Amino acid sequence: MKTKLIAAAGALALAFPAQAAGPDFNDRQDFAFADRGFVATRAEPTIKAADGRVVWDLSAYEFLKAPAPASVNPSLWRQSQLLAKHGLFEVTKGVWQVRGFDLANATFVAGKTGWIVIDPLTSAETAKAALDLANEKLGARPVVALIYTHSHVDHFGGARGMVAQADVDSGKVQVIAPQGFLEHAVSENIIAGAAMQRRATFQFGSLLPKGPEGLVNSGIGMAVAPGTQTLVPPNVDIARSGQELTVDGVRIQFQLTPNTEAPAEMNLYFPDLKLLDLAENANATMHNVLTPRGALVRDAREWAGYLTESIRLYGDKSDVLMTSHGWPRFGRAEIGDYLEKHRDAYKYLHDQSVRLMNDGLLPNEIANRIRLPEVLGAEWYNRGYYGTMSFNSRAVYQRYMGWYDANPVHLAPLEPADEAARYVALMGGAAAVLAAAQGAYDKGDDRWAGELANRLVMADAKNTTARELLAKTYERQAVGAESAIWRNMYLTGARELRAGVVAGPGQSASLDFIRNTPTPMLLDLLAVRLDPAKSKGGEVAVDLIFPDRKERFRLRVKHDVLTYEADPKAGGADGVFALPRAQFLAGALAGADLSGQATAGDKTALAKLLGMLSAPRAGFPIVTR
């Protein structure tokens, strides 16, 4: 059932969390920066995969040309209008960006013989479209170098849309990345990939229709392109800050910034162009210190520290500043003010979260109280379109203190459904709780109405009246949300309460990720799939030989734990299997018969081991149990 979003009176005032006094809507500087240097965009708005599936539609956000509707926070609508600007833009002499073709920007730097491309987007399809546009409007050039600023897929996944592996292997194309890139690029979503992908459907609103009552953007870009994700491994590592390379005649200095927005990340400075690229360490919004989809908590203190270093190294030398998301900034005074205030927002977040933590406040207490000072909160780029002060303050607490708040009652908490059922009974039954929830909703107290309705839904997922009321509270909170991803999560929760769990649109990932994932990481993935209900204390040991990689591993299940070792001593395995690694993965992940690959011992040993594994549950519930 589709319910029209209606902004109830006071919805914006009740939106959580409130910030300091907001910026000036009459300030059009960002629009001038975002429009500056526009060259052209695609004539054909749709970008399609080889099978004809639409990967990206530039016309999908035409609705943003209208004034802000009642169903979207006006501040978020403004951000959406800025991010929706798409096409090829000149940043400075010899440098262009393609924006609005994916979640991130692709940057094209003209070298002596070809293109140096910084961050080739998420998918091969959108990356190729960006390259085609640059070649069409600026003159065809080969790509002679790719630079990955950091290890998130929206900054490298489109690589094969721009370069061929043969050209990389021959040295014709340089692929430059910060030290540790490959490990982090393939590892972030390996172990907890199933849970992260499920939660990402909430964060990015991938199941929501695009429009004023659905998806309007993702905070740092419009959306994640659901195309073919690829991975071309780097062949040049940046190992230290201050390292300088001349790439196709262009001088580039690098500043390593590990453990900031990504575990492997770097900034770039072009001294001859007076151009600073701050990757994703600076944005047109406050970023996430902990992403709602799940990840390791980032270090807000280090993040601010690296921005301080950027100011010291490049602040008074840069005439233009660009980033991996959003639009550039121009002029040394503007750049200096931006860097200082953006840095200070992260520093304030860290320092005040820790101060309140040391005063004994708990995560939710800190989240409800922390606000940026007016001088910082009044800047558009410090608003919470992606990360928010409240969510990030809880992440700072988690980084230092973990999830436990030191109250012994939380040492062994009840499960949500059990706890909810007991609360509902204590409060006089479902009818009484529903009446209280409805009363709170009628008063505009959506947070409390949602809390009560959520108890009912957790206690009884079949209570359709409670589900509908909870969905309505989520929708109304979505109206007030300044954060794009909070809006997405509220609306996706409402959708799921009404329609049930629907599998999200999967990425059409190529074999590149698997091909470039170190074998130990893949064996770790198998280890977290071992199901004690299937192994039942049994034991089995298998030697795997991968001739194509010159690797040998022994996998052993014992005590309901899967362990492995490289280059084991002879003997000790129940069966030995020699096969290409890709074939083994087909058996491990897709159930192919591998008994014919046995070279010694029990031919059924590998099947026995693989039979102890369980695939993750793809569509587990989030807003119900």
HUDACOR-V981575 format. One record per helix or strand. SS is the DSSP state (alpha for helix, beta for strand). FROM is the first residue (numbers start at 1). TO is the last residue. If there is no record, write none. Layout:
ss=[SS	SS]
from=[FROM	FROM]
to=[TO	TO]
//
This chain:
ss=[alpha	alpha	beta	beta	beta	alpha	alpha	beta	beta	beta	beta	alpha	beta	beta	alpha	alpha	alpha	beta	alpha	alpha	beta	beta	beta	beta	beta	beta	beta	alpha	beta	beta	alpha	alpha	alpha	alpha	alpha	alpha	alpha	alpha	alpha	alpha	alpha	alpha	alpha	beta	alpha	beta	beta	beta	beta	alpha	alpha	beta	alpha	beta]
from=[11	29	38	46	54	58	74	87	95	106	114	124	142	150	153	159	165	174	181	193	210	215	236	244	250	265	275	300	320	329	332	363	374	380	389	408	416	430	446	464	484	512	519	530	532	540	551	561	575	581	595	598	605	613]
to=[14	35	40	48	57	65	83	92	99	110	118	138	148	150	155	161	169	178	187	203	210	215	238	247	256	270	277	314	322	330	358	369	377	382	401	410	426	442	459	480	499	515	527	530	535	546	558	566	578	590	597	601	610	613]
//
